[in-house]
């Protein structure tokens, strides 16, 4: 027997067992696999002519495999509308250089040129704060007039207290306190760091290809984890920010409408309003909305915010409606296509419906107002 072969096999086994604990405790791509190593062992018999028998042993040795690289996280890419020369929302104006569709709510609308001379992050932060405040106000204003005691409201018509409607001593002190608290919050958070919190780090990673500031309006506040509601990636989070900005803008317009309506009419917004007192306006708008979708569709493009087009089914339906009213006769297909383009017959029909609605609405309003006067007496 050759002792050298036995010694080599023994050393290989000891070496493999010595490395095994080291590799078992490391979470890497080094994975132990079975490799057969043949260690020849010669066995001699007394007869010199007897054949030599070779035995094999299997020894486990670590084999390093290539590491699996995780895919890079998605990020917001700059310049969604960078190729457009004109504004997306104001097509006859040049697109502002800073508004290229990168950020949430950016549709290239800046007719007064604020983004040319001011910091973009500061402008977006201000818009986000005003939008959030307006959304709260749009809920609080009508709720105050519906549920608040009369001694907290203004005038004989019980209007919500405001700059235009006026205040009493209690509501004035409450308003000063509320806006004082908001001003203190503004003072404490105007120069805050937003890249050290959980959401701040996430925002900074999402916007790493754009800038190093994260996103405006970040207070690291998401107790119900709504921020990952539609997806845990950069595009989904930007989609939710788009929703917030859009609702905030609508709320700012809405609260402005509330204030101006009450200032000009002297009546609360909840009085004879279709959102609070049912009348024929809501059914009429519902029917108009369904009728619009029955014939037309809205398409969004990179050049236009929206474009109204008649569907192929809508063209056929309009033609059938025109034929049923006798406006289409044999050999007069051109009249049907005139109806498709929204012409005289359809307009006249809508005018007649509007006149009927105005008459019914005036009658309803007179009845409600007379009833309210009788109650006050």
Secondary structure as the mmCIF struct_conf table of DSSP 4:
data_model
#
loop_
_struct_conf.conf_type_id
_struct_conf.id
_struct_conf.beg_label_comp_id
_struct_conf.beg_label_asym_id
_struct_conf.beg_label_seq_id
_struct_conf.end_label_comp_id
_struct_conf.end_label_asym_id
_struct_conf.end_label_seq_id
HELX_RH_AL_P HELX_RH_AL_P1 UNK A 3 UNK A 24
TURN_TY1_P TURN_TY1_P1 UNK A 25 UNK A 25
BEND BEND1 UNK A 28 UNK A 29
STRN STRN1 UNK A 30 UNK A 37
BEND BEND2 UNK A 46 UNK A 47
TURN_TY1_P TURN_TY1_P2 UNK A 48 UNK A 49
BEND BEND3 UNK A 50 UNK A 50
HELX_LH_PP_P HELX_LH_PP_P1 UNK A 51 UNK A 53
STRN STRN2 UNK A 57 UNK A 64
HELX_LH_PP_P HELX_LH_PP_P2 UNK A 65 UNK A 74
HELX_LH_PP_P HELX_LH_PP_P3 UNK A 76 UNK A 77
BEND BEND4 UNK A 78 UNK A 78
TURN_TY1_P TURN_TY1_P3 UNK A 80 UNK A 83
BEND BEND5 UNK A 85 UNK A 85
STRN STRN3 UNK A 86 UNK A 86
BEND BEND6 UNK A 88 UNK A 90
TURN_TY1_P TURN_TY1_P4 UNK A 91 UNK A 92
BEND BEND7 UNK A 93 UNK A 93
STRN STRN4 UNK A 94 UNK A 94
HELX_LH_PP_P HELX_LH_PP_P4 UNK A 95 UNK A 96
TURN_TY1_P TURN_TY1_P5 UNK A 97 UNK A 98
BEND BEND8 UNK A 100 UNK A 101
BEND BEND9 UNK A 103 UNK A 103
TURN_TY1_P TURN_TY1_P6 UNK A 104 UNK A 105
BEND BEND10 UNK A 107 UNK A 108
TURN_TY1_P TURN_TY1_P7 UNK A 111 UNK A 112
HELX_RH_AL_P HELX_RH_AL_P2 UNK A 114 UNK A 117
BEND BEND11 UNK A 118 UNK A 118
HELX_RH_AL_P HELX_RH_AL_P3 UNK A 120 UNK A 147
BEND BEND12 UNK A 148 UNK A 148
HELX_RH_3T_P HELX_RH_3T_P1 UNK A 150 UNK A 152
BEND BEND13 UNK A 153 UNK A 153
STRN STRN5 UNK A 154 UNK A 154
TURN_TY1_P TURN_TY1_P8 UNK A 155 UNK A 158
STRN STRN6 UNK A 159 UNK A 159
HELX_LH_PP_P HELX_LH_PP_P5 UNK A 160 UNK A 161
STRN STRN7 UNK A 162 UNK A 162
TURN_TY1_P TURN_TY1_P9 UNK A 163 UNK A 165
STRN STRN8 UNK A 166 UNK A 166
HELX_RH_AL_P HELX_RH_AL_P4 UNK A 169 UNK A 189
TURN_TY1_P TURN_TY1_P10 UNK A 190 UNK A 191
BEND BEND14 UNK A 195 UNK A 197
HELX_RH_AL_P HELX_RH_AL_P5 UNK A 198 UNK A 206
TURN_TY1_P TURN_TY1_P11 UNK A 207 UNK A 210
BEND BEND15 UNK A 212 UNK A 213
TURN_TY1_P TURN_TY1_P12 UNK A 216 UNK A 217
BEND BEND16 UNK A 220 UNK A 220
TURN_TY1_P TURN_TY1_P13 UNK A 223 UNK A 224
HELX_RH_3T_P HELX_RH_3T_P2 UNK A 226 UNK A 228
BEND BEND17 UNK A 229 UNK A 230
BEND BEND18 UNK A 232 UNK A 233
HELX_RH_AL_P HELX_RH_AL_P6 UNK A 234 UNK A 265
BEND BEND19 UNK A 267 UNK A 267
TURN_TY1_P TURN_TY1_P14 UNK A 269 UNK A 272
TURN_TY1_P TURN_TY1_P15 UNK A 274 UNK A 276
BEND BEND20 UNK A 277 UNK A 277
HELX_RH_AL_P HELX_RH_AL_P7 UNK A 280 UNK A 295
STRN STRN9 UNK A 296 UNK A 299
BEND BEND21 UNK A 302 UNK A 303
BEND BEND22 UNK A 305 UNK A 305
STRN STRN10 UNK A 307 UNK A 310
HELX_RH_AL_P HELX_RH_AL_P8 UNK A 312 UNK A 324
TURN_TY1_P TURN_TY1_P16 UNK A 325 UNK A 326
TURN_TY1_P TURN_TY1_P17 UNK A 330 UNK A 331
HELX_RH_AL_P HELX_RH_AL_P9 UNK A 333 UNK A 340
TURN_TY1_P TURN_TY1_P18 UNK A 341 UNK A 341
HELX_RH_AL_P HELX_RH_AL_P10 UNK A 344 UNK A 376
#
